Amino acid sequence: MESIALWLGLSLSTLLSWIVVASYFNITQKLRSLIQPWVTRRVIADTPLILQIQSFQHRFLDALFSGISCVVSVPFYTAFLPLLFWSGHSKLARQMTLLMAFCDYIGNSAKDVVSAPRPSSPPIRRVAATEDEKENALEYGLPSSHTLNTVCLAGYLLHYLLYSADNTDATQVMAGVTLGCLFVGLIGFGRIYLGMHSVVDVLGGLVVGLVILAFWLTVHEYFDSFIVSGQNVSSFWAALSFLLLFAYPTPELPTPSFEYHAAFSGVSLGIVTGVQQTYLQFHHEDVPHIFSPQLSFPVFVGRVLVGIPTIIIVKFCSKALAKWILPVVANTLGIPIKSSSYIPQLNSSVSGTKSNGSQKMFYFPQDSFDVDTGIRFLQYAGLAWSVVDLVPSLFAHLRM
């Protein structure tokens, strides 16, 4: 136990030291000056190839690749993961949630460190069929988040299914790997066809995704064991989440990337805290799985009908509570704050600049902190906690 506490303290101390060193020596700017020019040249050089690919444009291909992009987008996984928890596959759900938060942090950090442009439109035809895609287009290009996330989440899901099966032969493994590779290839090609990314962005997402997947497959069992049975888990994760907000690199210009990280950092904290508290009640390995006699499909549908409205209400209440509490706490402690969009009364402190809610909270140095980051963090932490703690408690009370 003492060795675990030592490792936890060492991890937080190392991260804090990195924040100080990176800020003092301006490491982000130095890395950007080395990498950005080369990536920008590659994006420009890829333009003829993208135009050649887009010369085959068709409404069917537009709809196909736009639809696939939605299936592997952050909003889709945000809606899908609660259903995975409620279907009895808690271990898979919590691992995929934490992996997605990890991918989101690494991928978006890399985007904002490099701050490389997406393919220029025009001449590239950019297809953004949804509001989510339009917001994605405001981020920097390298690496492609869709490619990175697909490699990691599809790869981990394949690993989980193959190792959970009682009998797995070489043919099944080969078929699974082949389908996974085809899906990743389709996603990557689709991002180029839609004009959202250049070839170098997709290749960067593929390489970073494979590295993250290899790392996660090495440590995921240790992470899971720590979350479900470790000591000081919630306090450690809260401190880690707080420091990661400071450790996030400052982009050349504000983008929505930090906003996504703040949300998923809150989600990971809510999941870890909720699972750690209720593991023996709702999330152990012997809980009923969907389609079993103890959890039939009609009962699962009932869970969804109860669970979805509940987490939406919790999300709304968490946001309202955070909007009330955080300014009071900041004013009490004498911390100067501003609000990009959530609290109109504080908008005057933003000096009239428009940030679309994507202004990064932590700059060094700065005159005030954007309270919207804390609001977003607590909002999604409350939502995630309700998925694994409050809603399963309702299921138990309703005998579902």
C-alpha positions in Angstrom: 0.0 0.0 0.0 2.9 2.4 0.8 4.5 1.7 -2.6 1.2 2.5 -4.4 0.9 5.8 -2.4 4.5 6.5 -3.3 3.8 5.9 -7.0 0.7 8.1 -6.9 2.6 11.0 -5.3 5.5 10.5 -7.7 3.1 10.7 -10.7 1.5 13.9 -9.6 4.8 15.4 -8.7 6.3 14.6 -12.1 3.3 16.1 -13.9 3.5 19.2 -11.8 7.2 19.5 -12.5 6.5 19.1 -16.2 4.0 22.0 -16.1 6.5 24.3 -14.5 9.4 23.3 -16.8 7.3 23.4 -20.0 5.9 26.8 -19.1 9.3 28.3 -18.1 11.2 27.1 -21.2 8.2 27.6 -23.5 8.5 24.0 -24.8 5.3 24.1 -26.8 6.5 27.0 -28.9 9.8 25.4 -29.5 8.2 22.1 -30.6 5.8 24.0 -32.9 8.6 25.9 -34.6 10.3 22.6 -35.4 7.3 20.6 -36.6 4.7 23.0 -37.9 6.6 24.2 -41.1 7.2 20.6 -42.2 3.6 19.6 -41.6 2.3 22.7 -43.4 4.4 21.9 -46.4 3.1 18.3 -46.4 -0.5 19.5 -46.2 0.0 21.8 -49.2 1.8 19.0 -51.1 -1.1 16.7 -50.5 -3.6 19.1 -52.2 -3.4 17.6 -55.7 -4.0 14.1 -54.4 -7.0 15.2 -52.4 -8.4 17.0 -55.4 -7.9 13.8 -57.4 -9.8 11.8 -54.8 -12.6 14.3 -54.7 -12.9 14.2 -58.5 -14.9 11.0 -57.9 -17.4 12.9 -55.8 -21.0 11.6 -55.7 -23.9 12.2 -53.4 -23.8 8.6 -52.3 -20.1 8.8 -51.3 -20.8 12.1 -49.5 -23.6 10.5 -47.5 -21.6 7.3 -46.8 -18.4 8.9 -45.5 -20.4 11.6 -43.6 -22.5 8.8 -41.9 -19.4 6.8 -41.0 -17.8 9.9 -39.5 -20.8 10.4 -37.3 -20.6 6.8 -36.1 -17.1 7.2 -34.9 -17.5 10.7 -33.5 -17.3 11.8 -29.9 -21.1 12.4 -29.6 -21.8 8.9 -30.7 -19.4 7.3 -28.2 -20.8 9.6 -25.5 -24.3 8.2 -26.2 -23.1 4.6 -26.7 -21.0 4.1 -23.6 -23.8 4.6 -21.0 -25.8 1.8 -22.8 -22.7 -0.4 -22.5 -22.6 0.2 -18.8 -26.3 -0.6 -18.4 -26.1 -3.7 -20.5 -23.9 -5.3 -17.9 -20.5 -4.9 -19.7 -19.1 -2.6 -17.1 -15.4 -3.5 -17.5 -15.5 -3.0 -21.2 -17.4 0.3 -20.8 -15.1 1.8 -18.2 -12.0 0.8 -20.1 -13.3 2.3 -23.4 -14.3 5.4 -21.6 -10.9 5.9 -20.0 -9.2 5.0 -23.3 -11.3 7.5 -25.2 -10.5 10.2 -22.6 -6.8 9.3 -23.0 -7.0 9.4 -26.8 -8.9 12.7 -26.7 -6.2 14.3 -24.5 -3.2 13.0 -26.5 -4.7 13.7 -29.9 -6.0 17.2 -29.1 -2.7 18.1 -27.3 -0.8 17.1 -30.4 -3.1 19.1 -32.6 -2.6 22.3 -30.5 1.1 21.8 -30.1 1.7 21.5 -33.8 -1.1 23.9 -34.8 -0.9 22.8 -38.4 -3.7 23.8 -40.9 -6.3 21.6 -42.4 -6.4 21.3 -46.3 -7.2 24.7 -47.7 -10.9 25.2 -48.7 -11.1 26.3 -51.5 -9.7 24.6 -53.7 -10.5 21.6 -51.5 -14.2 20.8 -51.2 -15.0 20.4 -47.5 -18.1 18.4 -46.6 -19.4 19.1 -43.1 -22.9 17.7 -42.9 -23.5 18.1 -39.2 -22.9 20.8 -36.6 -20.4 18.5 -34.9 -18.4 18.3 -38.2 -18.4 22.0 -38.6 -17.0 22.4 -35.1 -14.4 19.7 -35.8 -13.3 21.8 -38.8 -12.3 24.6 -36.4 -9.6 22.4 -34.9 -6.1 22.0 -36.2 -5.4 19.1 -38.5 -2.6 16.8 -37.3 -3.4 14.2 -36.2 -6.8 13.1 -37.4 -8.9 12.4 -34.3 -11.3 10.2 -36.1 -8.5 7.9 -37.3 -6.8 7.9 -34.0 -9.9 7.1 -32.0 -11.0 4.4 -34.5 -7.7 2.7 -34.2 -7.7 2.7 -30.4 -11.4 1.9 -29.7 -11.9 -0.6 -32.5 -8.6 -2.2 -31.7 -9.4 -2.5 -28.0 -12.9 -3.8 -28.7 -11.5 -6.5 -30.9 -8.9 -7.4 -28.3 -11.6 -7.6 -25.6 -13.9 -9.8 -27.7 -11.2 -12.2 -28.8 -9.9 -12.7 -25.3 -13.4 -13.0 -23.8 -14.4 -15.7 -26.2 -14.1 -19.3 -24.9 -12.7 -20.7 -28.1 -10.9 -18.5 -30.6 -9.2 -19.9 -33.6 -6.8 -18.3 -36.1 -9.5 -17.8 -38.7 -11.6 -15.7 -36.3 -8.6 -13.7 -35.3 -7.6 -13.1 -38.9 -11.2 -12.1 -39.8 -11.5 -9.7 -36.9 -8.1 -8.0 -37.7 -9.0 -7.8 -41.4 -12.4 -6.2 -40.6 -10.7 -3.8 -38.2 -8.1 -2.7 -40.7 -10.7 -2.2 -43.4 -12.8 -0.1 -41.1 -9.8 2.1 -40.1 -8.9 2.4 -43.8 -12.4 3.4 -44.7 -12.4 6.1 -41.9 -9.1 7.5 -43.0 -10.0 7.6 -46.7 -13.3 9.2 -45.8 -11.6 12.0 -43.9 -9.5 12.8 -47.0 -12.5 12.5 -49.3 -14.6 14.9 -47.2 -11.7 17.4 -47.3 -11.4 17.4 -43.5 -7.8 16.1 -43.4 -4.7 15.7 -45.6 -2.8 12.4 -46.0 -0.2 13.4 -43.4 -3.0 14.0 -40.9 -4.5 10.6 -41.4 -1.1 8.9 -41.2 -0.3 10.8 -38.1 -3.6 9.7 -36.5 -2.8 6.1 -37.5 0.7 6.1 -36.0 -0.3 7.9 -32.8 -3.3 5.6 -32.4 -1.2 2.4 -32.7 1.2 3.7 -30.1 -1.6 4.6 -27.7 -3.3 1.2 -28.3 -0.1 -0.7 -27.7 0.5 1.2 -24.5 -3.1 0.7 -23.3 -3.1 -3.0 -23.9 0.0 -3.1 -21.7 -1.4 -1.2 -18.7 -5.2 -1.6 -18.9 -5.5 -4.4 -16.4 -3.4 -2.5 -13.9 -5.6 0.6 -14.4 -8.7 -1.4 -13.9 -7.5 -3.1 -10.8 -6.5 0.2 -9.3 -9.9 1.8 -10.1 -12.0 -0.9 -8.6 -10.0 -1.8 -5.6 -7.2 0.8 -5.0 -6.8 3.3 -2.2 -7.3 7.1 -2.6 -8.6 6.6 -6.1 -11.0 9.4 -6.3 -8.7 12.0 -4.7 -5.8 10.9 -7.0 -8.0 11.1 -10.1 -9.4 14.5 -9.1 -5.8 15.9 -8.6 -4.7 14.3 -11.9 -7.6 15.8 -13.8 -6.9 19.3 -12.3 -3.2 19.1 -13.2 -4.0 17.9 -16.7 -6.0 21.1 -17.3 -2.8 23.1 -16.6 -0.6 20.7 -18.6 -2.6 21.1 -21.8 -0.6 23.0 -24.4 -1.6 26.5 -25.5 -2.5 26.5 -29.2 -1.4 29.2 -31.7 -5.1 30.3 -31.8 -8.0 29.2 -29.7 -9.8 26.0 -30.9 -12.5 23.7 -29.6 -9.9 21.0 -28.7 -9.4 22.1 -25.1 -13.2 22.2 -24.6 -13.4 18.6 -25.7 -10.6 17.6 -23.3 -12.2 19.4 -20.4 -15.5 17.6 -21.0 -13.9 14.1 -21.2 -11.6 14.8 -18.3 -14.8 15.4 -16.3 -16.3 12.2 -17.7 -13.3 10.1 -16.7 -13.4 11.6 -13.1 -17.2 10.9 -12.8 -16.8 7.3 -14.1 -13.8 6.5 -11.8 -15.4 8.0 -8.7 -18.8 6.3 -9.4 -17.3 2.9 -10.2 -14.9 3.0 -7.2 -17.8 3.6 -4.9 -20.3 1.1 -6.3 -18.2 -1.6 -7.8 -19.4 -4.4 -5.5 -23.0 -3.3 -6.0 -23.3 -2.7 -9.7 -20.1 -3.2 -11.7 -18.5 -6.5 -10.7 -17.9 -9.2 -13.2 -20.9 -11.3 -12.2 -23.6 -8.7 -12.9 -26.2 -9.9 -15.4 -25.5 -9.2 -19.1 -28.0 -8.3 -21.7 -30.0 -11.2 -23.3 -29.4 -13.3 -20.2 -32.4 -14.5 -18.1 -31.7 -11.9 -15.5 -31.5 -9.1 -18.0 -33.8 -9.6 -21.0 -34.0 -7.1 -23.8 -37.3 -5.6 -22.7 -35.8 -4.9 -19.3 -32.8 -3.3 -21.0 -35.1 -1.1 -23.0 -36.8 -0.1 -19.7 -33.4 0.8 -18.3 -32.7 3.0 -21.3 -36.0 4.8 -21.0 -35.3 5.5 -17.3 -31.6 6.2 -17.6 -31.4 8.6 -20.6 -33.8 11.2 -19.1 -32.1 10.9 -15.7 -28.6 11.6 -17.0 -29.9 14.5 -19.1 -31.5 16.0 -16.0 -28.3 15.5 -14.0 -26.3 17.2 -16.7 -28.6 20.2 -16.6 -28.6 20.4 -12.8 -24.8 19.9 -12.7 -24.3 22.8 -15.1 -26.7 25.1 -13.2 -25.0 24.2 -9.9 -21.5 24.8 -11.2 -22.5 28.2 -12.7 -23.7 29.2 -9.3 -20.9 27.7 -7.1 -17.7 28.4 -9.1 -18.1 32.2 -9.3 -18.9 32.4 -5.6 -15.8 30.3 -4.7 -13.6 32.2 -7.1 -14.7 35.6 -5.7 -14.2 34.3 -2.1 -10.7 33.2 -2.9 -10.0 36.4 -4.9 -9.4 34.6 -8.2 -10.1 36.8 -11.2 -12.5 35.0 -13.6 -14.2 35.6 -16.9 -16.8 33.6 -19.0 -16.7 32.9 -22.7 -20.4 32.1 -23.0 -22.0 30.4 -19.9 -22.4 33.5 -17.6 -23.4 36.7 -19.5 -22.7 38.8 -16.5 -19.0 38.0 -16.8 -18.8 38.5 -20.6 -17.6 42.1 -20.2 -14.3 40.8 -18.8 -13.5 39.0 -22.1 -12.7 42.4 -23.7 -15.3 41.9 -26.4 -13.5 39.1 -28.1 -15.4 36.1 -29.4 -14.1 32.7 -28.5 -17.1 30.4 -29.2 -16.6 28.9 -25.8 -13.3 27.4 -26.8 -11.0 29.8 -25.0 -8.5 27.8 -23.0 -8.7 28.2 -19.3 -5.1 28.3 -18.4 -2.6 30.6 -20.0 0.8 31.6 -18.6 0.7 34.5 -17.7 -2.9 35.7 -17.7 -5.1 38.2 -15.9 -8.2 35.9 -15.4 -9.4 32.4 -15.7 -12.2 31.2 -18.0 -14.8 29.8 -15.5 -16.5 28.0 -18.4 -13.8 25.3 -18.3 -14.6 24.5 -14.7 -18.4 24.6 -15.4 -18.0 22.2 -18.3 -15.7 19.9 -16.3 -18.2 19.6 -13.4 -21.2 19.3 -15.7 -19.7 16.2 -17.4 -18.4 14.8 -14.2 -21.9 14.9 -12.8 -23.3 13.3 -15.9 -20.8 10.4 -15.9 -21.3 9.8 -12.1 -25.0 9.5 -12.7 -24.4 6.9 -15.4 -22.5 4.5 -13.1 -23.9 5.4 -9.7 -27.3 7.2 -9.6 -28.9 5.4 -12.5 -27.9 1.9 -11.4 -29.3 2.7 -8.0 -32.6 3.6 -9.7 -32.5 0.3 -11.6 -32.1 -1.6 -8.3 -34.9 0.4 -6.7 -37.2 -0.3 -9.6 -36.0 -4.0 -9.8 -34.8 -3.6 -13.3 
